[in-house]
Amino acid sequence: MSKTFFLSSNLFLILYLCSILSSSMADPNSIPQSSESDATVHIIYTERPAETEEPEAYHIRTLASVVGSEEAAKEALLYSYKHAANGFSAKLTPDQVTQMSSKPGVLQVVPSRNAELH
């Protein structure tokens, strides 16, 4: 591999990790009230559900505790990850992101980002 590719890959990784750290260190009290139009896609990494519960049902239940109802959770849920990682992607407002981050079983909440390859 070329030295330039290696350096740019490391720089991308460092910038990505810094963005995760800075978003997790934000003061939740400084976040203004938000509306559904402020909702953006986030990836929520969770612990694995109990063996007796289907992953998608666990994801909907976890999401419903933040969005208010099972129906609203089903609307907000975009995808359930079940194989290599456990979690889901959903449209959340900034307030919902803060609430979701403190839920039991939630490991991490990160904004979904699109990366453009050159």
GUVOKOL-151415 format. One record per residue (C-alpha): residue number from 0; residue in one letter; chain; x negated, y negated, z negated. Coordinates in Angstrom, 2 decimals. Example, Ala and Ser with C-alpha at 12.3 -4.5 7.8 and 13.67 -1.06 7.14 Angstrom:
! GUVOKOL-151415
+------+------+-------+---------+---------+---------+
| resi | resn | chain |       X |       Y |       Z |
+------+------+-------+---------+---------+---------+
|    0 |    A |     A |  -12.30 |    4.50 |   -7.80 |
|    1 |    S |     A |  -13.67 |    1.06 |   -7.14 |
+------+------+-------+---------+---------+---------+
! end
This chain:
! GUVOKOL-151415
+------+------+-------+---------+---------+---------+
| resi | resn | chain |       X |       Y |       Z |
+------+------+-------+---------+---------+---------+
|    0 |    M |     A |    0.00 |    0.00 |    0.00 |
|    1 |    S |     A |   -1.16 |   -3.50 |    0.65 |
|    2 |    K |     A |   -2.23 |   -5.77 |   -2.19 |
|    3 |    T |     A |    0.33 |   -8.40 |   -1.13 |
|    4 |    F |     A |    3.22 |   -5.92 |   -1.37 |
|    5 |    F |     A |    2.03 |   -4.76 |   -4.79 |
|    6 |    L |     A |    1.78 |   -8.34 |   -6.10 |
|    7 |    S |     A |    5.15 |   -9.39 |   -4.68 |
|    8 |    S |     A |    6.79 |   -6.26 |   -6.13 |
|    9 |    N |     A |    5.36 |   -7.00 |   -9.56 |
|   10 |    L |     A |    6.40 |  -10.65 |   -9.32 |
|   11 |    F |     A |    9.96 |   -9.62 |   -8.42 |
|   12 |    L |     A |   10.08 |   -7.22 |  -11.38 |
|   13 |    I |     A |    8.78 |   -9.88 |  -13.78 |
|   14 |    L |     A |   11.32 |  -12.45 |  -12.53 |
|   15 |    Y |     A |   14.15 |   -9.91 |  -12.82 |
|   16 |    L |     A |   13.17 |   -8.98 |  -16.38 |
|   17 |    C |     A |   12.89 |  -12.66 |  -17.35 |
|   18 |    S |     A |   16.41 |  -13.32 |  -16.02 |
|   19 |    I |     A |   17.75 |  -10.42 |  -18.07 |
|   20 |    L |     A |   16.01 |  -11.63 |  -21.21 |
|   21 |    S |     A |   17.12 |  -15.22 |  -20.77 |
|   22 |    S |     A |   20.74 |  -14.21 |  -20.23 |
|   23 |    S |     A |   20.70 |  -11.98 |  -23.32 |
|   24 |    M |     A |   19.25 |  -14.77 |  -25.44 |
|   25 |    A |     A |   21.89 |  -17.34 |  -24.50 |
|   26 |    D |     A |   23.78 |  -18.87 |  -27.42 |
|   27 |    P |     A |   27.33 |  -17.48 |  -27.17 |
|   28 |    N |     A |   28.66 |  -20.61 |  -28.91 |
|   29 |    S |     A |   27.35 |  -22.81 |  -26.11 |
|   30 |    I |     A |   29.43 |  -21.03 |  -23.45 |
|   31 |    P |     A |   32.52 |  -23.07 |  -22.52 |
|   32 |    Q |     A |   35.93 |  -21.43 |  -22.27 |
|   33 |    S |     A |   36.35 |  -19.86 |  -18.85 |
|   34 |    S |     A |   39.15 |  -18.81 |  -16.58 |
|   35 |    E |     A |   39.61 |  -15.79 |  -14.33 |
|   36 |    S |     A |   38.37 |  -17.87 |  -11.40 |
|   37 |    D |     A |   34.96 |  -17.96 |  -13.17 |
|   38 |    A |     A |   34.76 |  -14.15 |  -13.11 |
|   39 |    T |     A |   31.72 |  -12.64 |  -11.44 |
|   40 |    V |     A |   30.59 |   -9.06 |  -10.95 |
|   41 |    H |     A |   28.55 |   -7.53 |  -13.77 |
|   42 |    I |     A |   27.15 |   -4.07 |  -14.34 |
|   43 |    I |     A |   27.88 |   -2.70 |  -17.79 |
|   44 |    Y |     A |   25.64 |    0.15 |  -18.95 |
|   45 |    T |     A |   27.24 |    2.31 |  -21.64 |
|   46 |    E |     A |   26.52 |    5.34 |  -23.71 |
|   47 |    R |     A |   27.87 |    8.59 |  -22.34 |
|   48 |    P |     A |   31.44 |    9.29 |  -23.45 |
|   49 |    A |     A |   32.32 |   12.29 |  -25.58 |
|   50 |    E |     A |   32.42 |   15.54 |  -23.60 |
|   51 |    T |     A |   36.21 |   15.58 |  -23.94 |
|   52 |    E |     A |   36.67 |   12.20 |  -22.21 |
|   53 |    E |     A |   36.26 |   11.47 |  -18.52 |
|   54 |    P |     A |   33.71 |    8.70 |  -17.83 |
|   55 |    E |     A |   36.17 |    6.53 |  -15.89 |
|   56 |    A |     A |   38.76 |    6.76 |  -18.69 |
|   57 |    Y |     A |   36.05 |    5.71 |  -21.18 |
|   58 |    H |     A |   35.05 |    2.80 |  -18.95 |
|   59 |    I |     A |   38.67 |    1.63 |  -18.59 |
|   60 |    R |     A |   39.22 |    1.89 |  -22.36 |
|   61 |    T |     A |   36.04 |   -0.10 |  -23.05 |
|   62 |    L |     A |   36.97 |   -2.73 |  -20.47 |
|   63 |    A |     A |   40.59 |   -2.97 |  -21.69 |
|   64 |    S |     A |   39.34 |   -3.99 |  -25.14 |
|   65 |    V |     A |   37.93 |   -7.15 |  -23.54 |
|   66 |    V |     A |   40.37 |   -7.98 |  -20.72 |
|   67 |    G |     A |   43.52 |   -7.33 |  -22.75 |
|   68 |    S |     A |   45.22 |   -4.31 |  -21.22 |
|   69 |    E |     A |   44.64 |   -1.07 |  -19.37 |
|   70 |    E |     A |   46.30 |   -2.54 |  -16.28 |
|   71 |    A |     A |   44.00 |   -5.58 |  -16.31 |
|   72 |    A |     A |   41.03 |   -3.25 |  -16.84 |
|   73 |    K |     A |   41.97 |   -1.19 |  -13.79 |
|   74 |    E |     A |   42.15 |   -4.41 |  -11.73 |
|   75 |    A |     A |   38.79 |   -5.67 |  -12.99 |
|   76 |    L |     A |   36.99 |   -2.32 |  -12.63 |
|   77 |    L |     A |   35.10 |   -2.11 |   -9.35 |
|   78 |    Y |     A |   33.13 |    1.12 |   -9.75 |
|   79 |    S |     A |   32.35 |    3.77 |  -12.38 |
|   80 |    Y |     A |   28.80 |    5.11 |  -12.49 |
|   81 |    K |     A |   28.78 |    8.70 |  -13.73 |
|   82 |    H |     A |   25.71 |   10.56 |  -12.53 |
|   83 |    A |     A |   22.24 |    9.00 |  -12.79 |
|   84 |    A |     A |   23.41 |    6.32 |  -15.23 |
|   85 |    N |     A |   26.57 |    5.80 |  -17.19 |
|   86 |    G |     A |   28.44 |    2.53 |  -16.86 |
|   87 |    F |     A |   30.64 |    0.52 |  -14.58 |
|   88 |    S |     A |   30.81 |   -2.67 |  -12.58 |
|   89 |    A |     A |   33.60 |   -5.15 |  -13.19 |
|   90 |    K |     A |   34.54 |   -8.77 |  -12.63 |
|   91 |    L |     A |   34.11 |  -10.59 |  -15.96 |
|   92 |    T |     A |   34.29 |  -14.19 |  -17.10 |
|   93 |    P |     A |   31.41 |  -15.58 |  -19.19 |
|   94 |    D |     A |   33.54 |  -15.18 |  -22.35 |
|   95 |    Q |     A |   34.28 |  -11.55 |  -21.47 |
|   96 |    V |     A |   30.57 |  -10.90 |  -20.88 |
|   97 |    T |     A |   29.83 |  -12.15 |  -24.40 |
|   98 |    Q |     A |   32.57 |   -9.99 |  -25.89 |
|   99 |    M |     A |   31.56 |   -6.92 |  -23.87 |
|  100 |    S |     A |   27.92 |   -7.24 |  -24.97 |
|  101 |    S |     A |   28.93 |   -6.77 |  -28.60 |
|  102 |    K |     A |   31.16 |   -3.72 |  -28.08 |
|  103 |    P |     A |   30.10 |   -0.39 |  -29.59 |
|  104 |    G |     A |   28.70 |    1.93 |  -26.94 |
|  105 |    V |     A |   27.73 |   -0.91 |  -24.59 |
|  106 |    L |     A |   23.99 |   -0.86 |  -24.01 |
|  107 |    Q |     A |   23.56 |   -3.77 |  -21.60 |
|  108 |    V |     A |   25.56 |   -6.18 |  -19.46 |
|  109 |    V |     A |   23.77 |   -7.66 |  -16.45 |
|  110 |    P |     A |   24.96 |   -9.77 |  -13.54 |
|  111 |    S |     A |   25.12 |   -7.88 |  -10.27 |
|  112 |    R |     A |   22.67 |   -9.35 |   -7.80 |
|  113 |    N |     A |   22.14 |   -8.75 |   -4.12 |
|  114 |    A |     A |   18.51 |   -8.48 |   -3.04 |
|  115 |    E |     A |   17.54 |   -9.26 |    0.51 |
|  116 |    L |     A |   14.76 |   -7.17 |    2.00 |
|  117 |    H |     A |   12.46 |   -8.83 |    4.49 |
+------+------+-------+---------+---------+---------+
! end
